[in-house]
Amino acid sequence: MRKIVLVSAVSLDGYMEGPDRDISWHRADPAEEVHRHFNDLLPRLGAILYGRVTYEAMTAFWPTADSDPEATEATVEFARVWRDIPKIVYSRTLEHAGWNTTVAREIVPEEVRALKEQPGGDLLLSGADLAAAFLRHDLVDEFRVFVHPALVGAGKPLFPAPGTPASLRFIDSHTFGNGVVLLRHERDRTADA
């Protein structure tokens, strides 16, 4: 069965974004190393599940990023893979979406579970509000949290309060050259039973 994998950047003090949706504290350099990581990940995915805000941020840059003459090889590759991969954007207001994207109006847990049972690669989950909703419905199977070496102090937390207790199992970690640390954990549903 496919897994829903929550992927998020977070500050050391637990925020996905600072006040006024500030993400200037994200460490993007060296960009090639981070892009290579995602370029290796994306082709193995079955789809990306976005909230509207994250989807619109991605579509503001990636559909044409490979046409920039100064784009790096990794950026060009990511743009091409991103356009082709199936995407679902959860939005009550978005009228249409391009680049191989389906619009879903509501999170229906039974539909998400049916999506997980389809053949193909895992489903990447991205977007602060969408992640919170999937967590409330206990739909997240794996967490890939990119911890950035920054204290933001306020903003949107990765795990909104009150949270739901859940047992996790450590999978692995990776430290990037820019100081970002990827932590991977999966739900340990046997411990919760």
Backbone bond lengths (Angstrom), bond angles and torsions (degrees), N, CA, C in turn:
res aa  C-N    CA-C-N  psi(-1)  N-CA   C-N-CA  omega(-1)  CA-C   N-CA-C  phi
1 M - - - 1.449 - - 1.530 109.29 -
2 R 1.314 115.42 141.13 1.456 120.16 177.83 1.526 110.28 -68.66
3 K 1.329 114.85 153.69 1.463 120.56 177.75 1.530 109.70 -108.68
4 I 1.323 115.24 152.34 1.459 120.71 168.82 1.520 106.23 -96.04
5 V 1.333 114.85 120.74 1.458 122.00 -174.04 1.526 108.61 -113.04
6 L 1.326 116.28 111.32 1.458 121.38 176.59 1.524 108.34 -78.56
7 V 1.326 116.09 120.83 1.461 122.16 177.92 1.522 107.25 -116.45
8 S 1.341 115.54 125.65 1.453 118.40 -177.70 1.521 111.06 -152.31
9 A 1.316 114.50 144.97 1.457 121.38 167.49 1.519 106.65 -88.03
10 V 1.323 116.34 142.06 1.450 120.76 -178.45 1.521 108.83 -147.39
11 S 1.324 115.66 145.76 1.459 119.88 174.14 1.527 109.08 -75.25
12 L 1.315 116.80 164.59 1.456 120.39 179.66 1.527 111.45 -59.25
13 D 1.340 117.40 -28.86 1.460 120.01 178.10 1.529 113.25 -92.29
14 G 1.336 117.00 14.45 1.455 121.13 166.29 1.509 118.44 93.64
15 Y 1.341 118.54 14.15 1.463 119.91 -178.22 1.526 111.86 -101.40
16 M 1.344 115.61 137.05 1.465 122.13 175.59 1.525 110.51 -78.27
17 E 1.326 114.81 -32.79 1.461 121.03 177.19 1.516 107.50 -150.56
18 G 1.325 115.20 151.55 1.451 120.35 178.49 1.513 110.92 -84.57
19 P 1.352 117.13 -170.94 1.461 120.23 177.41 1.532 111.20 -56.20
20 D 1.314 116.31 146.40 1.472 123.04 -178.95 1.528 112.47 56.90
21 R 1.342 115.67 34.61 1.476 123.04 177.88 1.526 113.46 60.27
22 D 1.315 116.68 27.62 1.461 122.07 -178.93 1.527 110.88 -68.79
23 I 1.323 115.92 125.21 1.466 121.69 173.06 1.529 110.53 -125.21
24 S 1.326 116.36 21.95 1.466 119.84 -179.37 1.523 112.14 -64.33
25 W 1.318 117.57 -16.72 1.459 122.07 178.86 1.529 112.54 -79.73
26 H 1.338 117.52 -8.06 1.477 119.97 176.61 1.518 109.65 -61.40
27 R 1.306 116.36 134.28 1.456 121.60 177.26 1.526 108.25 -92.56
28 A 1.298 116.25 102.91 1.467 120.56 -178.49 1.524 112.25 -93.65
29 D 1.306 118.30 -11.84 1.466 120.58 -178.08 1.516 109.82 -102.59
30 P 1.323 120.71 140.29 1.456 123.31 -2.23 1.525 111.16 -77.79
31 A 1.309 115.74 118.83 1.463 122.24 -174.48 1.527 112.60 -59.51
32 E 1.302 116.94 -36.07 1.465 119.42 -178.44 1.526 111.53 -57.98
33 E 1.327 117.23 -42.00 1.457 120.63 -178.32 1.525 111.15 -64.55
34 V 1.323 116.95 -44.52 1.465 120.73 179.46 1.525 110.74 -68.20
35 H 1.343 117.30 -42.73 1.466 120.06 177.52 1.524 111.23 -61.32
36 R 1.305 117.94 -41.40 1.466 120.01 178.42 1.525 110.49 -59.77
37 H 1.334 116.05 -39.76 1.455 119.57 178.72 1.535 110.44 -59.42
38 F 1.337 116.62 -48.62 1.463 120.04 -179.72 1.524 111.81 -72.35
39 N 1.315 117.74 -32.12 1.467 119.84 176.92 1.521 111.04 -64.54
40 D 1.317 117.06 -30.64 1.465 120.83 175.19 1.520 111.46 -75.85
41 L 1.327 116.81 -33.59 1.464 121.65 -177.08 1.529 113.19 -77.15
42 L 1.319 117.65 -48.17 1.465 121.47 -171.02 1.525 115.31 -55.48
43 P 1.331 120.33 -45.51 1.464 118.27 -177.92 1.529 114.39 -62.55
44 R 1.319 117.20 -19.03 1.472 120.81 179.88 1.527 112.48 -87.28
45 L 1.335 117.07 -7.47 1.461 120.97 -177.14 1.528 111.53 -82.51
46 G 1.329 114.69 154.34 1.455 120.31 173.15 1.513 111.82 -87.12
47 A 1.345 116.26 -31.51 1.460 121.56 -179.55 1.522 108.93 -172.46
48 I 1.324 114.64 165.36 1.462 121.90 172.44 1.527 107.40 -115.29
49 L 1.316 116.77 133.18 1.459 123.24 178.25 1.524 107.36 -107.07
50 Y 1.337 116.35 118.42 1.456 121.77 -176.28 1.514 111.56 -117.16
51 G 1.320 115.81 151.62 1.447 122.00 160.71 1.524 106.91 -83.62
52 R 1.314 117.25 163.02 1.462 120.38 -175.67 1.523 113.37 -60.74
53 V 1.318 117.60 -44.22 1.466 120.22 -177.22 1.524 110.97 -61.26
54 T 1.316 116.95 -46.39 1.471 120.47 179.53 1.517 110.38 -66.29
55 Y 1.332 117.26 -41.41 1.459 120.27 178.74 1.527 110.75 -59.59
56 E 1.328 117.10 -45.78 1.458 119.95 -179.69 1.527 111.78 -65.42
57 A 1.325 117.11 -34.82 1.468 119.68 175.94 1.528 110.29 -64.88
58 M 1.317 116.79 -41.03 1.471 120.46 179.51 1.532 110.84 -67.48
59 T 1.324 117.33 -41.83 1.463 119.68 -177.57 1.525 112.69 -73.60
60 A 1.318 117.02 -14.86 1.468 119.58 176.89 1.528 111.56 -72.60
61 F 1.333 117.38 -16.41 1.467 119.65 -175.42 1.525 113.85 -129.00
62 W 1.330 117.90 -50.03 1.460 121.04 -166.42 1.529 116.62 -70.19
63 P 1.314 121.81 -30.47 1.469 118.64 -178.47 1.531 114.06 -58.89
64 T 1.314 117.84 -28.65 1.475 120.58 -177.93 1.519 112.53 -122.75
65 A 1.309 118.45 10.23 1.471 121.23 -176.58 1.516 112.69 -59.25
66 D 1.327 117.44 -30.16 1.466 119.98 -178.00 1.529 112.85 -77.83
67 S 1.327 118.13 -7.52 1.465 119.90 178.17 1.533 112.33 -89.01
68 D 1.314 117.42 -7.65 1.467 121.87 177.34 1.523 108.50 -72.24
69 P 1.336 118.89 121.59 1.465 120.31 -178.45 1.527 113.18 -62.04
70 E 1.324 118.15 -19.40 1.461 120.58 179.52 1.527 112.52 -96.85
71 A 1.328 117.27 5.37 1.464 120.84 -179.99 1.521 109.96 -65.22
72 T 1.318 115.41 139.73 1.458 120.13 176.99 1.524 109.67 -73.97
73 E 1.301 115.76 165.41 1.466 120.79 178.43 1.532 110.55 -60.11
74 A 1.336 116.45 -41.36 1.472 120.33 179.84 1.531 111.45 -66.13
75 T 1.335 117.17 -37.15 1.468 120.69 178.20 1.524 110.33 -66.08
76 V 1.313 116.71 -43.42 1.469 121.15 178.41 1.521 110.43 -60.32
77 E 1.334 116.24 -45.28 1.461 120.31 -179.60 1.524 111.00 -64.09
78 F 1.338 117.44 -44.05 1.460 120.60 -179.89 1.526 110.99 -61.47
79 A 1.336 116.99 -44.49 1.466 120.74 -179.50 1.525 110.94 -58.74
80 R 1.298 117.03 -43.34 1.475 120.57 -178.80 1.521 111.67 -67.33
81 V 1.316 116.37 -43.50 1.461 119.96 179.04 1.527 110.05 -66.61
82 W 1.344 116.34 -42.08 1.462 120.57 -178.61 1.526 111.71 -60.67
83 R 1.320 117.31 -43.50 1.479 119.84 -179.52 1.528 111.22 -61.15
84 D 1.329 116.94 -37.07 1.459 120.78 -173.36 1.524 115.06 -82.42
85 I 1.318 116.88 -28.17 1.464 118.69 -174.81 1.537 110.32 -69.82
86 P 1.330 118.01 139.77 1.464 119.78 176.13 1.527 110.48 -62.88
87 K 1.320 115.06 141.86 1.460 121.40 -179.61 1.526 108.66 -134.39
88 I 1.324 114.87 146.35 1.463 121.46 171.93 1.517 105.68 -123.41
89 V 1.327 116.84 126.12 1.466 120.73 176.43 1.523 107.52 -111.32
90 Y 1.329 115.15 125.84 1.464 121.50 179.07 1.523 107.75 -91.21
91 S 1.336 115.76 115.59 1.457 120.65 -177.61 1.522 110.41 -158.50
92 R 1.309 115.51 137.98 1.466 120.58 173.80 1.523 111.14 -89.36
93 T 1.337 117.54 -13.22 1.468 120.34 -173.45 1.525 114.30 -114.00
94 L 1.307 118.20 -23.53 1.467 120.87 -177.41 1.526 109.51 -68.57
95 E 1.322 116.15 125.44 1.471 120.61 -176.54 1.524 112.57 -80.82
96 H 1.322 117.47 -41.31 1.461 120.86 178.89 1.525 108.63 -152.14
97 A 1.314 114.95 164.15 1.457 120.72 -179.92 1.516 109.17 -144.48
98 G 1.307 116.54 145.27 1.459 121.64 179.47 1.516 111.51 -106.43
99 W 1.301 114.85 -167.47 1.465 123.17 174.40 1.522 112.49 55.83
100 N 1.336 115.71 53.00 1.457 121.98 173.18 1.531 111.66 63.65
101 T 1.336 116.20 41.63 1.459 121.88 -174.71 1.522 111.57 -119.83
102 T 1.315 115.84 136.85 1.456 124.21 174.21 1.525 107.82 -107.11
103 V 1.323 117.18 139.86 1.462 121.60 176.43 1.524 108.78 -97.57
104 A 1.343 116.33 126.96 1.459 122.69 174.22 1.524 107.50 -113.24
105 R 1.306 117.48 132.98 1.468 121.38 -175.81 1.524 113.37 -80.56
106 E 1.304 117.41 -35.29 1.464 121.95 -175.13 1.521 110.06 -136.35
107 I 1.316 115.55 156.25 1.463 121.45 171.31 1.522 106.38 -88.57
108 V 1.304 115.81 110.85 1.459 121.62 177.43 1.527 106.11 -110.00
109 P 1.343 117.98 106.29 1.458 120.25 -174.31 1.531 114.73 -50.58
110 E 1.322 117.18 -39.39 1.468 119.51 -179.93 1.529 110.82 -64.49
111 E 1.322 117.47 -37.98 1.466 121.01 177.69 1.519 110.83 -67.94
112 V 1.326 117.21 -38.83 1.464 120.49 178.38 1.522 109.75 -65.30
113 R 1.318 117.11 -43.33 1.473 119.97 178.27 1.527 110.66 -62.68
114 A 1.332 117.82 -38.44 1.466 121.17 176.90 1.524 110.44 -65.33
115 L 1.321 117.66 -37.29 1.460 122.13 176.74 1.524 110.38 -62.72
116 K 1.318 117.20 -38.42 1.463 121.64 178.44 1.531 111.30 -65.13
117 E 1.330 117.29 -29.49 1.461 120.99 -177.56 1.521 113.05 -81.00
118 Q 1.320 117.80 -10.77 1.464 120.72 177.94 1.524 109.71 -71.55
119 P 1.325 117.01 155.02 1.469 118.95 178.38 1.533 110.96 -70.05
120 G 1.312 115.84 156.40 1.458 121.04 177.28 1.511 111.91 124.63
121 G 1.324 114.63 -174.61 1.453 121.46 -177.02 1.514 112.60 -77.60
122 D 1.324 114.24 173.06 1.460 121.46 179.93 1.528 111.18 -61.90
123 L 1.335 115.49 166.14 1.458 123.39 -176.49 1.528 108.30 -111.70
124 L 1.320 116.65 116.70 1.460 121.67 -179.90 1.516 108.96 -83.25
125 L 1.330 117.26 132.13 1.461 123.89 -178.87 1.512 108.89 -110.48
126 S 1.350 116.82 127.99 1.455 120.75 -177.74 1.522 110.78 -144.30
127 G 1.311 115.67 132.87 1.460 121.88 179.05 1.514 110.18 131.51
128 A 1.327 116.96 129.50 1.467 122.10 -172.92 1.522 112.64 -58.99
129 D 1.313 118.02 -54.95 1.459 120.76 -176.58 1.526 111.38 -69.46
130 L 1.329 116.42 -37.85 1.459 120.00 178.51 1.528 110.30 -64.68
131 A 1.322 116.71 -42.95 1.465 120.50 178.27 1.524 110.27 -59.49
132 A 1.327 117.53 -44.23 1.463 121.01 179.57 1.528 110.76 -60.04
133 A 1.323 117.02 -42.19 1.469 120.79 179.66 1.531 111.11 -66.49
134 F 1.341 117.55 -43.27 1.458 120.10 177.99 1.529 110.72 -63.54
135 L 1.328 117.54 -36.86 1.463 120.88 177.44 1.525 110.39 -65.51
136 R 1.320 117.65 -41.62 1.473 120.77 178.26 1.529 111.49 -60.09
137 H 1.338 116.03 -34.62 1.471 120.93 179.73 1.532 112.41 -89.03
138 D 1.330 117.35 4.79 1.469 123.28 -179.65 1.532 111.60 54.84
139 L 1.335 115.70 47.21 1.460 121.55 -177.32 1.536 113.55 -104.46
140 V 1.324 118.33 -2.49 1.460 120.77 -176.70 1.528 108.93 -92.50
141 D 1.350 115.59 128.33 1.464 121.63 -178.46 1.524 112.94 -101.49
142 E 1.331 116.30 -29.28 1.466 120.14 -176.92 1.521 108.84 -142.80
143 F 1.327 115.32 148.68 1.461 122.82 179.46 1.518 108.46 -121.18
144 R 1.328 116.60 125.34 1.468 122.41 172.38 1.526 105.48 -120.16
145 V 1.306 115.22 97.78 1.454 122.07 -173.84 1.527 108.83 -106.32
146 F 1.324 115.11 121.38 1.464 122.37 178.41 1.527 107.34 -95.00
147 V 1.317 117.36 101.72 1.459 122.73 -176.38 1.527 108.69 -85.81
148 H 1.340 115.45 117.21 1.463 121.86 -179.59 1.529 109.74 -92.56
149 P 1.326 117.09 141.59 1.461 120.13 -178.51 1.529 111.51 -76.59
150 A 1.321 114.97 74.14 1.466 121.20 -179.50 1.520 108.93 -153.32
151 L 1.321 115.91 146.50 1.462 122.57 170.82 1.516 107.04 -108.31
152 V 1.311 116.69 118.12 1.459 121.64 -174.99 1.531 111.03 -91.66
153 G 1.314 117.27 -35.42 1.457 121.32 175.34 1.511 115.97 90.31
154 A 1.319 118.15 -30.01 1.465 122.16 -179.95 1.522 108.00 -166.07
155 G 1.314 115.71 165.90 1.461 120.17 178.73 1.510 111.44 136.85
156 K 1.329 116.11 -147.24 1.467 122.02 -179.01 1.530 108.57 -98.90
157 P 1.330 117.18 115.43 1.462 119.51 -179.34 1.526 111.57 -74.42
158 L 1.318 115.55 152.24 1.461 120.15 176.21 1.528 109.79 -63.51
159 F 1.315 116.84 -44.42 1.455 121.13 -179.22 1.523 108.95 -113.67
160 P 1.342 116.65 100.70 1.468 119.29 -177.67 1.525 111.53 -66.75
161 A 1.319 115.17 149.58 1.465 121.08 177.61 1.522 108.70 -92.59
162 P 1.290 121.22 146.95 1.454 123.66 -6.62 1.518 110.12 -79.24
163 G 1.301 116.00 140.59 1.458 121.22 -179.61 1.514 111.37 -90.84
164 T 1.306 115.13 170.54 1.451 121.71 177.29 1.518 107.89 -106.81
165 P 1.331 118.53 123.72 1.466 119.85 179.63 1.529 111.22 -59.52
166 A 1.321 116.28 141.80 1.467 121.71 177.94 1.518 108.85 -154.27
167 S 1.305 116.11 141.67 1.460 121.14 176.55 1.520 109.08 -85.05
168 L 1.331 115.87 137.25 1.452 121.95 179.50 1.526 109.60 -124.03
169 R 1.332 114.41 155.03 1.463 121.43 175.87 1.528 107.63 -121.10
170 F 1.325 117.23 129.05 1.458 122.58 178.57 1.523 109.85 -66.88
171 I 1.358 116.38 133.68 1.463 121.32 176.15 1.520 109.57 -102.63
172 D 1.343 116.40 -59.62 1.462 120.19 176.53 1.514 110.37 -171.60
173 S 1.334 114.51 -179.66 1.460 120.62 177.80 1.516 108.20 -143.29
174 H 1.320 114.91 161.25 1.474 121.25 177.16 1.517 107.75 -149.15
175 T 1.322 116.12 133.34 1.461 120.73 176.59 1.519 108.52 -104.33
176 F 1.335 116.53 125.78 1.452 122.60 177.14 1.524 109.31 -87.17
177 G 1.309 115.89 160.87 1.454 121.88 -178.24 1.522 114.31 -62.20
178 N 1.312 117.11 -18.98 1.468 120.60 -179.29 1.529 112.90 -91.57
179 G 1.332 117.16 5.09 1.457 120.97 179.11 1.504 114.72 93.63
180 V 1.326 118.70 -6.68 1.464 121.98 175.74 1.532 108.20 -72.68
181 V 1.331 115.24 137.18 1.461 120.95 179.27 1.524 108.62 -117.49
182 L 1.325 116.04 123.19 1.462 121.77 174.75 1.521 108.29 -88.26
183 L 1.328 116.04 124.33 1.460 122.68 175.01 1.520 108.29 -113.59
184 R 1.330 115.98 126.66 1.469 120.40 179.26 1.520 109.75 -115.78
185 H 1.326 115.24 127.43 1.451 122.79 176.81 1.529 107.62 -135.77
186 E 1.332 115.75 153.86 1.456 120.10 174.43 1.517 109.03 -125.69
187 R 1.323 115.13 155.87 1.469 119.89 176.48 1.510 108.97 -63.92
188 D 1.312 116.79 135.25 1.449 123.10 174.34 1.520 106.69 -105.50
189 R 1.314 114.82 81.08 1.470 119.79 -174.50 1.524 111.86 -68.61
190 T 1.325 118.20 -21.31 1.464 119.81 177.47 1.532 110.39 -67.78
191 A 1.333 117.62 -33.98 1.469 121.35 179.27 1.520 111.02 -72.76
192 D 1.354 117.13 -26.43 1.460 121.00 -179.61 1.521 112.57 -83.91
193 A 1.340 116.13 -13.51 1.477 120.20 -174.40 1.519 111.97 -71.48
